[in-house]
C-alpha cells in the first residue's frame, strides 16, 4: 500500500518452493493462491532456488565456500559450490513444484545472487529467460548483459540490521545516477522500522527520475 502511493504497484516475487527443505509450496496453500492472484494483476515471479539453504555436507566444498556460506550469507547460498548435476536436479524440482502450484516463473534469481556462469545454459534449457547477480541482469535468450546494481538490506540479526541502516544511504547515494537500480526487499526488512523507513525513502527518491518495472517488463523494454 505504501509503495502504491508512489505509483509502484507491480513487483517481481522471488519464490522458494521448498523453504529450507521443510515448507512445501502446496498448490492449495494460501501463499500459492496469493501469488496466482498477483500474477493475474500483472506481477511476475522468479524462482529463488529450491530450498534457499546451503548444504555443507559434500566433501568437495572448499574452505572459501565454508567462509562465504557461514560468515557472509549465514548458509543462505544454496548453489554455492554445487556441481552441474546437483544444480540441475534442484532447478528441475523447483520448477516442477511451482508449475504444480499454477505458478510460471520466467526468471531465476539465486539465493544471495551466488550462481556460476557455467549454470546459465541449464537455466536456459529449463525455460528461464532471465537471471541476475549483484551487478547485472542477464537476458538468457539473446545473451544480453545489462548493468543494474541492486540495493538490499540484511535483517536476519540485530547487528546485520544496524549495519544495513548505515550502508543503505551510502548505496542510495552511490547509485543515484545509475540508469537502472534494482531494489530487493525481504519480508523481514519490513518488520524492522528503521530499515522500512529507509527502504521507502529510497524507493521514493529513486522513482522520481525512473520508471518502475518488474524484472520481465523491464527486460522487454531493452529487448524490443
N, C-alpha and C positions, 0 to 999 in steps of 0.2 A: 504493500500500500504506500509506504513512504517513497519507494523508488518510482512508483507510478506517477506521483506528483511531479516528478522531474521528466516525465514523458518516457520513462523506461518501463515497458510493460511486457516485454518478451525476453526470455532467458534461455541459456543452454544449461540443462541439468546434467550433472555428472552422476551416473548411476553405477552403484556397486551391487551386483545381483546376488552375491553370497557373502555378505559382510563378515570378515574375519573367519569365514568357513562355517558360521553358525546360523546366520539370519538370511534365509532364502527369500528372494523377491517372488512371492507366490502370485499367480495370476489373479486370485480373488482378494488379495490384500488391499487395504486402504491406500497404501503407498502406490501400488500399481495403478489403481483406479485414478488416483490424483494425477499421476504422470500422464495417463492416457487423456485426461481432460486438458492438461496443459499442452500436450501435443496438438489437440484439436483446436486450441486457441492460438496456435502459431509458434509455440516454443519448439526447441529441438533438444535432442538427447545426445549425449556422448557416453559410450561405455567407459567406465573408470576402473578397469581391471575386473578380476573375478572376486577376490576376497579383500583386496587393498593391503594385505598383510604379507610381510616378508618372512619366508621360511628359512631359518638359518641352518637347517639340517644338512643339506648337501655338502660333502667334504670339499668340493671344488671351490666353495666360496672363499674369497681371499680376505686377508686382514683389512684391506682397504674397504671391501664390501661391508665387513663387520662394523667398521667405524662409521661409515656413511649411514648404515641402517640403524645402529644403536644411538649414535650421538646426533646425527643430522635430521633423520626422519622419524625417530622413535619406532622403527620397524614398519613404517607405513610406506614401503617402497617395493611392492610386490614383485616387480620384474627385474630388480637388481641382480645381475649375475646369472640369470637363467639361460639355459641352452635353448636352441630353437624348437626342439621337440616339446619341452615342457611349456614354453611360451605359447606355442600353437594350441596345445591342449587347453590351457587356461582361457585363451581368447575364444576358442570354439565353444567351450562350455558357457562362458559369459554371454555370448551371442545367442546361444540356444535358450538359456533361461529368460533372457529379455524378450526374445521372439515369442516364447510360450506365454509371456505375460502381455502380449499385444503391443510390445514396445520396439520400435525400429530405430536403431542408433546409426547415424551416418558417420559420426566422428568417434575417435578414440583418444582419450587423454589418460596417460599412465599416472598412477599414484606417485606423487612427488615429482611428476614430469620426468621420471627416470625410465628411459626405454631406449634400447640400442637402435641405431640406424639400420643395422642388419635385419631388424624385425619389420621394417616398413613394407617389405614385399609380402610378408604374411598378412599384415593388416589389409593391404590392397586386395590380396587373394580372397580374404574373408568378406570383402564388400565395403570396407570402410573407405571413405573419400577424403577424410582429413585427420590429421593428428597434430600435436604441438609439443613444444618443450618450453623452458622458461623464457626463451628469447624469440622464438619463431613459430609460425603456423605453417604446416606443410599440406599442400593440396596434392594428394597422392595420385590422382588420375592424370595430372599433367606435370608432375614433379616440380611444382612451384614451391619456392621457399620465401616466405614473406616475414619481414621483421615486425614483431608485435610483442613488446615486452609485457610481462604480467606483473600485477601488483596483488599481493596476497598477504594475509596475516597468519599467525600461528597462535591458537588459543588453547592448546592442549593443556598447558600448565600456567600457573600464575606468572612464573618467570618468563615463559615464552610470550605471554600476552603483554607483559610490561615492555619487553624488547620490541614487540610489534608496534606498540604505541610510539616508540622512539623512531623506528625505522619507516613507518608508513608515510609520515610527512616528507621524509627525505626522498623516498621513491616517487612520491607525487611531484615534487619539485624537479627531480631528475628527469622524469618522463613528460614534463609539462608541454614540451614542444614536439613530442613524438606524434606522428600522424595517426598511429593506431596504438591503443593501450588496452590490454585486457585486465579486467578486474575479477578476481576469483574470490568468492565469499563462501566460507564454510558455515554450516548451521551453527556451530559452536561460537563463531565470531559474533553472531547476533545476540548471544547470551552475555557477552562482555560489554557493558555500557560504553566504556571508553573506546573500544575498537568499533563498536556500532556507530558511534558519533563520527569517528574518523573516516570510516568507510563511506558513510552517507555524505559527508562533506566532500570527500574526494570525488565521488561519483557526480555530485553537483557541479564541482569545478570542471571536471573533465567533459561533462556533457554540454557545457556552454559553447565549446568550439568543435564538438564532434557529434556525429550521428550514432545512436545506439544500435547495435546489431547483435543477433545471436551468431554463433560461430559459422553456421551454414549460410545464413543470409549475407554475412559479410564476404565469405569466400565466393559467393555467386557474383557479387559486385566486382570482384577482382578478376574472375574468370570470364566475365561477359565481354 
